[in-house]
Amino acid sequence: MTIHGLWVISKAGGLVFSRSYSDTLPPQPVNTILTLAGILHGIHAITAKLTPAQIPGVPVGGLESFEAEGWGGKVFLTPTGTKFVLLHSLPQAGLDELLRRVYEIYSDAVMKNPFHTPEMPINSSLFESKLQTLIGGVNAA
């Protein structure tokens, strides 16, 4: 069970944070990661529109996960439209809880920072160190 990487995509579809936490997946150029994040944002929007009967009061989520050979991705959509994408090995249990903890760290370290501008790249050493501790613990288990 390995977490390979984390992407944070703004509600406008821009990649605001990307980190790799393992060497299992081949490294990708920054432009490729930006393109993939934009495509994922578009697919998420399309799948949200394709959702059948909507339940009143329940937000439409769209794409929740995807799989490839030996690895997958889990998408967590926040109430503000920010997406957290966790790239992981298969099979992987406990991703929903892990993504909630990542969102808590984001809320505490980034959104409470008066110098952070929403929709801009995340440059927070506190955010990165807390994520490293969290994901390092998961990868070590």
BAVO-68100 format. One record per residue: x, y, z of N, C-alpha, C in turn; residue in one letter. Coordinates in nm, 2 decimals. Layout:
BEGIN
+--------+--------+--------+--------+--------+--------+--------+--------+--------+----+
!   n_xx !   n_yy !   n_zz !  ca_xx !  ca_yy !  ca_zz !   c_xx !   c_yy !   c_zz ! aa !
+--------+--------+--------+--------+--------+--------+--------+--------+--------+----+
!      X !      Y !      Z !      X !      Y !      Z !      X !      Y !      Z !  A !
...
+--------+--------+--------+--------+--------+--------+--------+--------+--------+----+
// end
This chain:
BEGIN
+--------+--------+--------+--------+--------+--------+--------+--------+--------+----+
!   n_xx !   n_yy !   n_zz !  ca_xx !  ca_yy !  ca_zz !   c_xx !   c_yy !   c_zz ! aa !
+--------+--------+--------+--------+--------+--------+--------+--------+--------+----+
!   0.09 !  -0.12 !   0.00 !   0.00 !   0.00 !   0.00 !   0.09 !   0.12 !   0.00 !  M !
!   0.08 !   0.20 !  -0.11 !   0.17 !   0.31 !  -0.13 !   0.09 !   0.43 !  -0.18 !  T !
!   0.12 !   0.55 !  -0.13 !   0.07 !   0.67 !  -0.18 !   0.18 !   0.73 !  -0.27 !  I !
!   0.15 !   0.74 !  -0.40 !   0.25 !   0.79 !  -0.50 !   0.26 !   0.94 !  -0.51 !  H !
!   0.14 !   1.01 !  -0.50 !   0.14 !   1.15 !  -0.52 !   0.01 !   1.22 !  -0.48 !  G !
!   0.02 !   1.35 !  -0.47 !  -0.10 !   1.43 !  -0.44 !  -0.11 !   1.55 !  -0.53 !  L !
!  -0.22 !   1.57 !  -0.58 !  -0.25 !   1.69 !  -0.66 !  -0.36 !   1.77 !  -0.60 !  W !
!  -0.35 !   1.90 !  -0.60 !  -0.46 !   1.99 !  -0.55 !  -0.50 !   2.07 !  -0.67 !  V !
!  -0.63 !   2.06 !  -0.71 !  -0.67 !   2.13 !  -0.83 !  -0.78 !   2.24 !  -0.79 !  I !
!  -0.76 !   2.36 !  -0.83 !  -0.85 !   2.47 !  -0.79 !  -0.98 !   2.45 !  -0.86 !  S !
!  -1.08 !   2.52 !  -0.81 !  -1.22 !   2.51 !  -0.87 !  -1.22 !   2.55 !  -1.02 !  K !
!  -1.12 !   2.63 !  -1.06 !  -1.11 !   2.68 !  -1.20 !  -1.04 !   2.57 !  -1.28 !  A !
!  -0.98 !   2.47 !  -1.22 !  -0.92 !   2.37 !  -1.30 !  -0.77 !   2.38 !  -1.30 !  G !
!  -0.71 !   2.47 !  -1.23 !  -0.56 !   2.49 !  -1.23 !  -0.50 !   2.41 !  -1.12 !  G !
!  -0.38 !   2.35 !  -1.16 !  -0.31 !   2.27 !  -1.06 !  -0.24 !   2.37 !  -0.97 !  L !
!  -0.27 !   2.36 !  -0.84 !  -0.21 !   2.46 !  -0.74 !  -0.11 !   2.39 !  -0.65 !  V !
!  -0.10 !   2.25 !  -0.65 !  -0.01 !   2.18 !  -0.57 !   0.01 !   2.04 !  -0.63 !  F !
!   0.13 !   2.00 !  -0.64 !   0.17 !   1.86 !  -0.69 !   0.29 !   1.81 !  -0.62 !  S !
!   0.28 !   1.70 !  -0.56 !   0.40 !   1.64 !  -0.49 !   0.40 !   1.49 !  -0.52 !  R !
!   0.52 !   1.43 !  -0.54 !   0.54 !   1.29 !  -0.55 !   0.59 !   1.23 !  -0.42 !  S !
!   0.54 !   1.12 !  -0.38 !   0.58 !   1.06 !  -0.25 !   0.64 !   0.92 !  -0.26 !  Y !
!   0.66 !   0.88 !  -0.39 !   0.73 !   0.75 !  -0.41 !   0.80 !   0.75 !  -0.55 !  S !
!   0.88 !   0.66 !  -0.57 !   0.95 !   0.65 !  -0.70 !   0.89 !   0.54 !  -0.79 !  D !
!   0.78 !   0.48 !  -0.75 !   0.72 !   0.37 !  -0.82 !   0.67 !   0.42 !  -0.96 !  T !
!   0.60 !   0.53 !  -0.97 !   0.55 !   0.58 !  -1.09 !   0.66 !   0.66 !  -1.16 !  L !
!   0.68 !   0.65 !  -1.29 !   0.78 !   0.73 !  -1.35 !   0.76 !   0.88 !  -1.34 !  P !
!   0.86 !   0.96 !  -1.31 !   0.84 !   1.11 !  -1.30 !   0.79 !   1.17 !  -1.43 !  P !
!   0.70 !   1.26 !  -1.42 !   0.65 !   1.33 !  -1.54 !   0.69 !   1.47 !  -1.54 !  Q !
!   0.71 !   1.53 !  -1.66 !   0.74 !   1.67 !  -1.67 !   0.62 !   1.75 !  -1.62 !  P !
!   0.65 !   1.87 !  -1.57 !   0.55 !   1.96 !  -1.51 !   0.44 !   1.99 !  -1.61 !  V !
!   0.47 !   2.01 !  -1.74 !   0.36 !   2.04 !  -1.84 !   0.27 !   1.92 !  -1.85 !  N !
!   0.32 !   1.80 !  -1.84 !   0.23 !   1.68 !  -1.85 !   0.14 !   1.67 !  -1.73 !  T !
!   0.19 !   1.70 !  -1.61 !   0.11 !   1.70 !  -1.49 !   0.00 !   1.81 !  -1.50 !  I !
!   0.04 !   1.93 !  -1.55 !  -0.06 !   2.03 !  -1.57 !  -0.17 !   1.99 !  -1.66 !  L !
!  -0.13 !   1.93 !  -1.77 !  -0.23 !   1.88 !  -1.87 !  -0.32 !   1.77 !  -1.81 !  T !
!  -0.26 !   1.68 !  -1.74 !  -0.34 !   1.57 !  -1.68 !  -0.44 !   1.63 !  -1.58 !  L !
!  -0.40 !   1.72 !  -1.50 !  -0.48 !   1.78 !  -1.40 !  -0.60 !   1.86 !  -1.47 !  A !
!  -0.57 !   1.93 !  -1.58 !  -0.68 !   2.00 !  -1.65 !  -0.78 !   1.90 !  -1.71 !  G !
!  -0.73 !   1.79 !  -1.77 !  -0.81 !   1.68 !  -1.82 !  -0.90 !   1.62 !  -1.72 !  I !
!  -0.84 !   1.59 !  -1.60 !  -0.92 !   1.54 !  -1.49 !  -1.03 !   1.63 !  -1.44 !  L !
!  -0.99 !   1.76 !  -1.44 !  -1.09 !   1.86 !  -1.40 !  -1.21 !   1.86 !  -1.50 !  H !
!  -1.18 !   1.85 !  -1.63 !  -1.29 !   1.84 !  -1.73 !  -1.37 !   1.72 !  -1.72 !  G !
!  -1.30 !   1.60 !  -1.70 !  -1.38 !   1.48 !  -1.69 !  -1.47 !   1.48 !  -1.56 !  I !
!  -1.42 !   1.54 !  -1.46 !  -1.50 !   1.55 !  -1.33 !  -1.62 !   1.63 !  -1.36 !  H !
!  -1.61 !   1.74 !  -1.43 !  -1.72 !   1.83 !  -1.46 !  -1.82 !   1.76 !  -1.55 !  A !
!  -1.77 !   1.68 !  -1.65 !  -1.86 !   1.61 !  -1.74 !  -1.94 !   1.50 !  -1.66 !  I !
!  -1.87 !   1.42 !  -1.58 !  -1.93 !   1.32 !  -1.50 !  -2.03 !   1.37 !  -1.40 !  T !
!  -2.01 !   1.49 !  -1.35 !  -2.11 !   1.55 !  -1.26 !  -2.24 !   1.58 !  -1.33 !  A !
!  -2.23 !   1.62 !  -1.46 !  -2.35 !   1.65 !  -1.54 !  -2.42 !   1.52 !  -1.58 !  K !
!  -2.35 !   1.41 !  -1.59 !  -2.40 !   1.28 !  -1.63 !  -2.47 !   1.21 !  -1.52 !  L !
!  -2.45 !   1.26 !  -1.40 !  -2.51 !   1.19 !  -1.28 !  -2.66 !   1.18 !  -1.30 !  T !
!  -2.72 !   1.06 !  -1.28 !  -2.87 !   1.05 !  -1.30 !  -2.94 !   1.14 !  -1.20 !  P !
!  -3.05 !   1.10 !  -1.15 !  -3.14 !   1.18 !  -1.06 !  -3.06 !   1.23 !  -0.94 !  A !
!  -3.06 !   1.36 !  -0.93 !  -2.99 !   1.42 !  -0.82 !  -3.09 !   1.43 !  -0.70 !  Q !
!  -3.03 !   1.41 !  -0.58 !  -3.10 !   1.41 !  -0.46 !  -3.09 !   1.56 !  -0.41 !  I !
!  -3.21 !   1.62 !  -0.38 !  -3.20 !   1.76 !  -0.33 !  -3.12 !   1.78 !  -0.21 !  P !
!  -3.04 !   1.88 !  -0.21 !  -2.95 !   1.91 !  -0.09 !  -2.82 !   1.83 !  -0.09 !  G !
!  -2.80 !   1.74 !  -0.18 !  -2.68 !   1.66 !  -0.19 !  -2.60 !   1.71 !  -0.31 !  V !
!  -2.47 !   1.76 !  -0.29 !  -2.40 !   1.81 !  -0.40 !  -2.36 !   1.70 !  -0.50 !  P !
!  -2.35 !   1.73 !  -0.63 !  -2.32 !   1.63 !  -0.73 !  -2.16 !   1.62 !  -0.73 !  V !
!  -2.12 !   1.50 !  -0.72 !  -1.97 !   1.48 !  -0.70 !  -1.89 !   1.46 !  -0.83 !  G !
!  -1.95 !   1.39 !  -0.93 !  -1.87 !   1.36 !  -1.04 !  -1.78 !   1.24 !  -1.02 !  G !
!  -1.67 !   1.24 !  -1.09 !  -1.57 !   1.13 !  -1.09 !  -1.51 !   1.12 !  -0.94 !  L !
!  -1.52 !   1.00 !  -0.89 !  -1.47 !   0.97 !  -0.75 !  -1.34 !   0.90 !  -0.75 !  E !
!  -1.31 !   0.81 !  -0.85 !  -1.19 !   0.73 !  -0.85 !  -1.16 !   0.68 !  -0.99 !  S !
!  -1.04 !   0.64 !  -1.02 !  -1.00 !   0.58 !  -1.15 !  -0.89 !   0.48 !  -1.12 !  F !
!  -0.87 !   0.39 !  -1.21 !  -0.77 !   0.28 !  -1.19 !  -0.70 !   0.26 !  -1.32 !  E !
!  -0.57 !   0.23 !  -1.31 !  -0.49 !   0.19 !  -1.42 !  -0.42 !   0.05 !  -1.38 !  A !
!  -0.32 !   0.01 !  -1.45 !  -0.25 !  -0.11 !  -1.42 !  -0.16 !  -0.09 !  -1.30 !  E !
!  -0.21 !  -0.14 !  -1.18 !  -0.13 !  -0.14 !  -1.06 !  -0.14 !  -0.02 !  -0.98 !  G !
!  -0.21 !   0.09 !  -1.03 !  -0.23 !   0.21 !  -0.95 !  -0.36 !   0.27 !  -0.98 !  W !
!  -0.40 !   0.37 !  -0.90 !  -0.53 !   0.44 !  -0.92 !  -0.52 !   0.58 !  -0.86 !  G !
!  -0.64 !   0.64 !  -0.87 !  -0.65 !   0.77 !  -0.82 !  -0.78 !   0.79 !  -0.75 !  G !
!  -0.79 !   0.86 !  -0.64 !  -0.91 !   0.89 !  -0.56 !  -0.92 !   1.04 !  -0.56 !  K !
!  -1.04 !   1.09 !  -0.59 !  -1.07 !   1.23 !  -0.60 !  -1.16 !   1.27 !  -0.48 !  V !
!  -1.13 !   1.38 !  -0.41 !  -1.20 !   1.43 !  -0.30 !  -1.24 !   1.57 !  -0.34 !  F !
!  -1.37 !   1.60 !  -0.35 !  -1.42 !   1.73 !  -0.39 !  -1.47 !   1.81 !  -0.26 !  L !
!  -1.41 !   1.93 !  -0.24 !  -1.45 !   2.00 !  -0.12 !  -1.57 !   2.09 !  -0.15 !  T !
!  -1.63 !   2.14 !  -0.04 !  -1.75 !   2.22 !  -0.07 !  -1.72 !   2.35 !  -0.15 !  P !
!  -1.60 !   2.39 !  -0.15 !  -1.56 !   2.51 !  -0.23 !  -1.52 !   2.48 !  -0.38 !  T !
!  -1.52 !   2.35 !  -0.41 !  -1.49 !   2.31 !  -0.55 !  -1.34 !   2.27 !  -0.57 !  G !
!  -1.26 !   2.28 !  -0.47 !  -1.12 !   2.24 !  -0.48 !  -1.12 !   2.09 !  -0.48 !  T !
!  -1.04 !   2.03 !  -0.56 !  -1.02 !   1.88 !  -0.57 !  -0.89 !   1.84 !  -0.52 !  K !
!  -0.89 !   1.73 !  -0.44 !  -0.77 !   1.67 !  -0.40 !  -0.76 !   1.53 !  -0.47 !  F !
!  -0.66 !   1.50 !  -0.54 !  -0.64 !   1.38 !  -0.61 !  -0.52 !   1.30 !  -0.55 !  V !
!  -0.55 !   1.19 !  -0.50 !  -0.45 !   1.10 !  -0.44 !  -0.42 !   0.99 !  -0.53 !  L !
!  -0.29 !   0.98 !  -0.58 !  -0.25 !   0.87 !  -0.66 !  -0.19 !   0.76 !  -0.57 !  L !
!  -0.24 !   0.64 !  -0.59 !  -0.21 !   0.53 !  -0.49 !  -0.19 !   0.40 !  -0.56 !  H !
!  -0.13 !   0.30 !  -0.49 !  -0.12 !   0.17 !  -0.54 !  -0.25 !   0.09 !  -0.52 !  S !
!  -0.27 !  -0.02 !  -0.59 !  -0.39 !  -0.10 !  -0.57 !  -0.35 !  -0.23 !  -0.50 !  L !
!  -0.44 !  -0.28 !  -0.42 !  -0.56 !  -0.22 !  -0.36 !  -0.52 !  -0.12 !  -0.25 !  P !
!  -0.60 !  -0.03 !  -0.22 !  -0.58 !   0.07 !  -0.12 !  -0.70 !   0.09 !  -0.03 !  Q !
!  -0.69 !   0.07 !   0.10 !  -0.81 !   0.09 !   0.19 !  -0.79 !   0.22 !   0.27 !  A !
!  -0.89 !   0.28 !   0.31 !  -0.89 !   0.40 !   0.40 !  -0.86 !   0.53 !   0.33 !  G !
!  -0.88 !   0.53 !   0.20 !  -0.85 !   0.66 !   0.12 !  -0.94 !   0.77 !   0.16 !  L !
!  -1.07 !   0.74 !   0.19 !  -1.16 !   0.85 !   0.22 !  -1.12 !   0.92 !   0.35 !  D !
!  -1.08 !   0.85 !   0.45 !  -1.03 !   0.90 !   0.57 !  -0.90 !   0.98 !   0.55 !  E !
!  -0.81 !   0.92 !   0.47 !  -0.68 !   0.99 !   0.45 !  -0.70 !   1.12 !   0.37 !  L !
!  -0.79 !   1.13 !   0.28 !  -0.82 !   1.25 !   0.21 !  -0.89 !   1.35 !   0.30 !  L !
!  -0.97 !   1.31 !   0.39 !  -1.03 !   1.40 !   0.49 !  -0.92 !   1.46 !   0.58 !  R !
!  -0.82 !   1.38 !   0.61 !  -0.71 !   1.43 !   0.69 !  -0.62 !   1.53 !   0.61 !  R !
!  -0.60 !   1.50 !   0.48 !  -0.53 !   1.60 !   0.40 !  -0.61 !   1.73 !   0.39 !  V !
!  -0.74 !   1.72 !   0.38 !  -0.82 !   1.84 !   0.37 !  -0.81 !   1.92 !   0.50 !  Y !
!  -0.81 !   1.85 !   0.61 !  -0.80 !   1.92 !   0.74 !  -0.66 !   2.00 !   0.75 !  E !
!  -0.56 !   1.93 !   0.70 !  -0.42 !   1.99 !   0.70 !  -0.43 !   2.12 !   0.61 !  I !
!  -0.49 !   2.10 !   0.49 !  -0.51 !   2.21 !   0.40 !  -0.58 !   2.33 !   0.46 !  Y !
!  -0.69 !   2.30 !   0.53 !  -0.77 !   2.40 !   0.59 !  -0.69 !   2.48 !   0.70 !  S !
!  -0.62 !   2.40 !   0.78 !  -0.54 !   2.46 !   0.89 !  -0.42 !   2.54 !   0.84 !  D !
!  -0.34 !   2.47 !   0.75 !  -0.21 !   2.53 !   0.71 !  -0.22 !   2.63 !   0.59 !  A !
!  -0.31 !   2.61 !   0.51 !  -0.32 !   2.70 !   0.39 !  -0.43 !   2.80 !   0.40 !  V !
!  -0.55 !   2.76 !   0.42 !  -0.67 !   2.85 !   0.42 !  -0.67 !   2.95 !   0.53 !  M !
!  -0.61 !   2.91 !   0.65 !  -0.60 !   3.00 !   0.76 !  -0.48 !   3.09 !   0.75 !  K !
!  -0.40 !   3.08 !   0.65 !  -0.28 !   3.16 !   0.63 !  -0.32 !   3.29 !   0.57 !  N !
!  -0.31 !   3.41 !   0.63 !  -0.36 !   3.53 !   0.58 !  -0.28 !   3.58 !   0.45 !  P !
!  -0.16 !   3.51 !   0.43 !  -0.08 !   3.55 !   0.31 !  -0.11 !   3.47 !   0.19 !  F !
!  -0.19 !   3.36 !   0.20 !  -0.22 !   3.28 !   0.09 !  -0.34 !   3.34 !   0.01 !  H !
!  -0.33 !   3.34 !  -0.12 !  -0.44 !   3.38 !  -0.21 !  -0.50 !   3.26 !  -0.27 !  T !
!  -0.63 !   3.25 !  -0.25 !  -0.70 !   3.13 !  -0.31 !  -0.68 !   3.13 !  -0.46 !  P !
!  -0.68 !   3.01 !  -0.52 !  -0.66 !   2.98 !  -0.66 !  -0.52 !   3.00 !  -0.71 !  E !
!  -0.43 !   3.03 !  -0.61 !  -0.29 !   3.05 !  -0.65 !  -0.21 !   2.93 !  -0.60 !  M !
!  -0.09 !   2.90 !  -0.66 !  -0.01 !   2.79 !  -0.61 !   0.01 !   2.79 !  -0.46 !  P !
!   0.02 !   2.67 !  -0.40 !   0.03 !   2.66 !  -0.26 !   0.18 !   2.66 !  -0.23 !  I !
!   0.23 !   2.76 !  -0.15 !   0.37 !   2.76 !  -0.11 !   0.38 !   2.77 !   0.04 !  N !
!   0.35 !   2.66 !   0.11 !   0.34 !   2.66 !   0.25 !   0.43 !   2.55 !   0.30 !  S !
!   0.54 !   2.58 !   0.37 !   0.63 !   2.48 !   0.43 !   0.55 !   2.40 !   0.54 !  S !
!   0.46 !   2.46 !   0.61 !   0.38 !   2.39 !   0.71 !   0.30 !   2.29 !   0.65 !  L !
!   0.23 !   2.32 !   0.54 !   0.14 !   2.23 !   0.47 !   0.23 !   2.11 !   0.42 !  F !
!   0.34 !   2.14 !   0.36 !   0.42 !   2.03 !   0.30 !   0.48 !   1.94 !   0.41 !  E !
!   0.52 !   2.00 !   0.52 !   0.58 !   1.92 !   0.63 !   0.47 !   1.83 !   0.69 !  S !
!   0.35 !   1.88 !   0.71 !   0.25 !   1.80 !   0.77 !   0.20 !   1.69 !   0.68 !  K !
!   0.20 !   1.72 !   0.55 !   0.16 !   1.62 !   0.45 !   0.27 !   1.51 !   0.44 !  L !
!   0.40 !   1.55 !   0.45 !   0.51 !   1.45 !   0.44 !   0.50 !   1.36 !   0.56 !  Q !
!   0.47 !   1.41 !   0.68 !   0.45 !   1.33 !   0.80 !   0.33 !   1.23 !   0.78 !  T !
!   0.22 !   1.28 !   0.74 !   0.10 !   1.20 !   0.72 !   0.12 !   1.09 !   0.62 !  L !
!   0.17 !   1.13 !   0.50 !   0.18 !   1.03 !   0.39 !   0.30 !   0.94 !   0.41 !  I !
!   0.41 !   0.99 !   0.48 !   0.52 !   0.91 !   0.51 !   0.48 !   0.80 !   0.61 !  G !
!   0.39 !   0.83 !   0.70 !   0.34 !   0.73 !   0.79 !   0.26 !   0.62 !   0.72 !  G !
!   0.18 !   0.66 !   0.63 !   0.10 !   0.57 !   0.55 !   0.19 !   0.48 !   0.46 !  V !
!   0.29 !   0.54 !   0.40 !   0.37 !   0.46 !   0.31 !   0.46 !   0.36 !   0.39 !  N !
!   0.49 !   0.40 !   0.52 !   0.58 !   0.31 !   0.60 !   0.50 !   0.19 !   0.66 !  A !
!   0.37 !   0.21 !   0.66 !   0.29 !   0.10 !   0.72 !   0.28 !  -0.02 !   0.63 !  A !
+--------+--------+--------+--------+--------+--------+--------+--------+--------+----+
// end
